[in-house]
Amino acid sequence: MTAVVIGAVVLLVATGLGLVMRRARPARIDSPEQAATAVEGAIPGFAVAGAVVGADGAGALAVSHDNRVAVVVPAGRRVVAREIGWTAVRATADGIVVETGDRGIGGVALTGVDVLDIRRLAPASAGPSAAALASRGIATGALIDDPAAAEAPASGSL
């Protein structure tokens, strides 16, 4: 009889620990589509043109057709989206960092995402200009908008 009671207690404890561990597991953003759905559901009038998710799923950015930008982060078992300004987005050696200014969200790192990924998000006519990106420390020197310029060697180079 004692073995049955001990077995039942062990089973209940294991089940309880499993539920606690499952809830403690942080949510993640699995796809750009999930980020886009979260943004369009949370921000009225935000029609997503493109989205990018960090390699670890801990954050995402979405850009609208009219050049608005939103950050997406996991919060518990759901995903939260907030509209931000382009000035909140900056590049680092590890990826893109978004300074949300929202105490509930804080800073969001998009590991493995680079400036080219961000430039590809927005429609060509609406994307942030090279000057706007450069003012945030995002280098655009490797971006060439004119294919003819890519083929011509720079003057004075070998």
C-alpha positions in Angstrom: 0.0 0.0 0.0 2.8 2.4 0.9 4.5 1.8 -2.5 1.3 2.7 -4.3 1.0 6.0 -2.3 4.7 6.8 -3.0 4.2 6.0 -6.7 1.1 8.3 -6.9 3.0 11.1 -5.2 6.0 10.7 -7.5 3.6 10.8 -10.5 1.8 13.9 -9.3 5.1 15.7 -8.7 6.5 14.7 -12.1 3.3 15.9 -13.8 3.4 19.2 -11.9 7.0 19.8 -12.8 6.3 19.0 -16.4 3.5 21.6 -16.4 5.7 24.2 -14.7 8.6 23.6 -17.1 6.2 23.9 -20.1 4.9 27.2 -18.9 8.4 28.5 -18.0 9.6 27.8 -21.5 9.8 31.1 -23.3 7.7 31.5 -26.4 9.5 32.1 -29.6 8.6 33.6 -33.0 8.8 30.8 -35.5 8.3 32.5 -38.8 7.9 35.9 -40.5 4.3 34.9 -41.2 3.7 34.6 -37.4 5.2 38.0 -36.8 3.2 39.6 -39.6 -0.1 38.1 -38.2 0.7 39.4 -34.8 1.5 42.9 -36.1 -1.6 43.1 -38.3 -3.8 41.9 -35.4 -2.3 44.4 -32.8 -1.8 47.6 -34.8 -4.8 49.0 -36.7 -4.1 49.8 -40.4 -0.7 48.1 -40.4 -0.4 46.1 -43.7 2.8 44.1 -43.5 5.0 44.3 -46.6 7.7 42.1 -45.1 9.0 40.7 -41.8 12.2 39.2 -40.6 12.8 37.0 -37.5 16.0 36.8 -35.4 17.9 33.5 -35.5 16.9 32.7 -31.9 13.2 33.6 -32.4 13.4 36.2 -29.6 12.4 39.1 -31.8 11.2 40.2 -35.2 10.7 43.3 -37.3 7.8 44.0 -39.7 7.6 46.8 -42.2 4.4 48.1 -43.8 3.7 49.2 -47.3 3.8 52.8 -46.1 7.2 52.5 -44.4 6.0 52.0 -40.8 8.0 49.6 -38.7 7.0 47.3 -35.8 8.9 45.1 -33.4 7.5 41.8 -32.3 8.5 39.9 -29.2 7.4 36.8 -27.4 5.6 37.5 -24.1 4.7 34.4 -22.2 2.6 32.1 -24.4 1.7 34.9 -26.8 3.5 37.4 -29.2 3.3 41.1 -28.7 3.8 43.8 -31.4 4.5 47.5 -31.0 5.0 50.2 -33.6 8.3 52.0 -33.4 10.2 54.6 -35.3 13.0 53.8 -37.7 15.3 55.8 -35.3 14.9 52.9 -32.8 16.6 50.5 -35.1 20.4 50.2 -35.2 23.0 47.7 -36.3 25.6 45.9 -34.2 28.2 43.3 -34.8 25.7 40.6 -33.6 22.7 41.8 -35.5 20.0 44.4 -35.3 19.0 46.0 -32.0 15.7 47.8 -31.5 15.5 50.3 -28.6 11.8 50.2 -28.1 11.5 52.7 -25.2 8.8 50.5 -23.8 9.6 49.3 -20.3 7.6 46.2 -20.8 9.5 45.1 -23.8 12.9 46.8 -23.4 15.6 46.4 -26.0 15.1 43.7 -28.6 18.0 41.9 -30.3 17.5 40.3 -33.7 20.5 38.0 -33.7 21.8 37.1 -37.2 19.8 39.8 -38.9 21.8 42.4 -40.8 21.2 45.7 -42.6 20.6 43.9 -45.9 17.8 41.9 -44.4 16.2 45.1 -43.2 16.6 46.9 -46.5 14.9 43.9 -48.3 11.8 44.2 -46.1 10.4 47.5 -47.2 9.0 48.3 -50.7 11.7 49.9 -52.9 10.0 53.3 -52.8 9.3 53.3 -49.1 12.4 51.8 -47.6 14.6 53.9 -45.3 17.2 55.9 -47.3 20.9 55.2 -47.0 21.3 58.5 -45.2 18.7 57.6 -42.7 20.3 54.2 -42.0 23.8 55.8 -41.9 22.6 58.2 -39.2 21.7 55.2 -37.1 25.2 53.6 -37.6 24.0 51.2 -40.2 26.6 51.0 -42.9 25.2 50.8 -46.4 28.5 51.0 -48.4 28.0 47.5 -49.6 24.6 48.3 -51.1 24.7 49.2 -54.7 21.4 50.4 -56.2 22.9 50.9 -59.7 24.1 47.7 -61.4 26.2 49.7 -63.8 28.1 51.2 -60.9 28.8 47.7 -59.5 30.6 46.7 -62.7 32.7 49.9 -63.1 35.9 49.9 -61.0 36.3 52.9 -58.6 38.8 55.5 -59.9 42.3 55.0 -58.6 41.7 51.3 -57.6 43.6 48.4 -59.1 
